[in-house]
Amino acid sequence: MAEEYPPILDAAQVAELLSMNVQMVRRYAREGRLPAYKLPGGRTFKFFRDEIFDFVRAHPVTESEDGVIGSRSTE
């Protein structure tokens, strides 16, 4: 699946990959919740595909003792 995307992604591609709204991807990038980069003088975020996959792997879904399913943060 990773090979379907180029090594450097824009916010729309990350949104598609993660099934998220593009505005939410941009917000997460601004807040530092997603690994993102801007070129000097640039206005748009760029993302390394492999870092996005690493981010997803670092946030597995688990079931709590009360049966609620959520994300377990490893940060």
Summary of the structure (lengths in Angstrom):
residues: 75
radius of gyration: 13.8
end to end distance: 25.5
largest distance: 48.4
contacts: 162
relative contact order: 0.18
helix: 40%
strand: 16%
